Amino acid sequence: MHGADAIGMIFYPDSPRNIDLNQAKQIARSVQPFVTSVAVVVNPDDDFINKIKQMSVIDRIQFHGNEKPSDCEKSGISYYKVLRVNSETDIEYLANQYESAAAIQLDTYVKNKPGGTGETFDWSILDNINIQKPLILAGGLTPENVYQAVLTVKPYAIDLVSGVEIKPGIKDAVKIKETIIAVREADQVLNKAQ
């Protein structure tokens, strides 16, 4: 995994990256120690959340739909909440509603698509935003733009999907490695500036 800290497994039937619970269990059991297994869901029902919990291999849930704070909290699993961002999104207000979230993830708003679109948003809209949680940046991150993304946004983490794929669901090991190298280089610049 070239130094990735987490692996996301997508449970969303409309996604070309969708997998089933049995596949997820096999993947989660094969990852290296200390790599976080994340279930990516979109407006899941209680029954599906219970099935995820029963697998006993998922560390976190990434809620990628229209879930309210109470929906996320009742899962009983540590979670990230994804907010889809455009120029009209009140990011600070929305993010700070999810007090129990382990982190807030920002992704690009694309109508009728909950994520994985490969599109970036204007990172400068985050300049004066005060989010009380660690920030995960997503949305069109690639080996070519991730260095600037990290320097501009200074996120706690990044989430990679389409920008490091050969095709939907098939990752490119070279692109992943290049992206992680670029992130580390940006981190070194930020650390020297402190």
N, C-alpha and C positions, 0 to 999 in steps of 0.2 A: 504493500500500500504506500510505499515511498514516504512514510512519515505522517500519514493522515491520522488524525485523532479520533475520527468517528466514521461510521459507515451508515448511510441512510438506506432503508428498505421501503419502497413505495407500495402502499396498499390503496390504490385508487384505480378502479377498473377502467376509467377513461384515459389513463396514462399508458403510453407505450412501454413504460418502465415498470408497470404493475407486476407484482409477484404474489404468490399465495403464501399462506402461513407455513406450510411445509418447506417451501424454498427458503423462507426467511429463517426458519429454525436451523437449516443446514448452513446457511451463510453465517449467521450469528455465531454458531459453534466453531466456524473455521477461522474467524478473525483472531488476530494476535492479542495477547493479554494487554489490558489497558486501552484498547480501542473500544469506544462507546458504540453500542448498537442502537440505532434510532429508527423507530417506526414512524414513517411519514404518512399521515392520514388527512382526509378531507371530510369534515362533517360526519365522523363515524357514529354509529349508534352504540348504545351501552353494551349490547351483545358482542359486537366486534372488539370493543375495548377489553371486555372480559376474556375473550379468546387470546388477545395479545398478552394479557397478564398471565394467563395459564401457561403460555409457552415458556415463561421463566428465563428468557434469553434477551429480552429487550430492556435496555437501560433507561431510555428516554422516549417520549413521544413528541413528534413535531406536528402540531396542529396547523394545518395549512388552509382551513376553510373559514367559515363564518362563526366559529365557536366562540361563545361568550366565556368570560373568566370562570363562571361556575361549571360550564361544560368541561373545561380543561382540568379544573381542580378535582372534580368527582372521579376522574380516571384513577386517582391514587398513585400515579406514576409521575416522576419528575418530567417536566415538559418544557418545550420551547413553543412560543406562539409566533406565527408568521403573520406579518402585516404586509399587504400588497400596497405599494407606494406609487403615487403619482403627485403632480404638483399641488393637488387640492387636499391631500391626505393630512389630517391633523395627527401626525406621527406621535408627538409627545403625549397628547391626550389619550390616544388609543393604547400606546405602549404601557403607560403607567396604570392602566386599569388591571393589568395582569400581574398583580403583586406577587403571586406565588410562582410565577414563571422562573425557570432557571436562566433563561435568556430570551431576548426578543430578536427575531430574525426579520430583516427587511428585504423584500423581493419586489420586483417590478410588477405593477398592475397592468394586466392585459385582460381585456373584457372576456369573460367566459372561460378563462384559463387560470387555474389556481397556482401555476408555477411551471418551471422547466421550459420557459419560452425562449431562453437565450437572449433576452433583451435587458439592457441596463436601464437604470433611471438616473436622473440628474443628481449625483452625489452631493452637490453643493447645497441642496435643500436641507442637508443634515447639519450645516455649519453651527447653528445656534440651538440645536435640539438637546434637551436634557432628559435622557432616558435613564431610569434608576437601575436598570439591569444590564448585564453584559450584552453587547450588540453583535449579532451575526449578520454579515452582509452576503446577499445572494443576488442573482439576476444578471445573467450574461457575462459572468466572470470567465476569463480565458487566460492562457499563459501570456498573451500580449497586453492585457489591460489590468491584470490583478496587482501588479506592482504599484501602479498609480492609484488604484482603488484603495489599497492598504494605506498608502501615504495620505490620501485625501480623507478617508473616513476614520481610519484608526480603529477598525473593528476588533472585537475580542477574538473572532473567528470568521472564516468564510465558508460558504456552502457552494460546492461545485456540482453542476449537473451537465447541461448540454455543451458547455464550453470545453469540456474535456472528454467528449464522446466521439467515437467513430460514426455511430448512428445511435438513435435513442435506445438506451439500456446497455450499450456496449461501450465501456470506457477505454480510452487510449492511454496506456501506461506511460508513454513518452510525454503526453500533454500533462498528465497528472504530476509527473516528476518535475517538468518545467515550471508548472504553476507553483508547486511547493517551494522550489528554489527561489522563484521570484518573490514569494511571500516572505521567506526567510531574509532575503536581501533587503526588502522594505522594512522589516522588523529591525534589522541592524541599523538602518538609517534613523529610524524613529528612536531607538535606544540611545544612539550617539547624541541625538538632539536634546535629550532630557538632561 
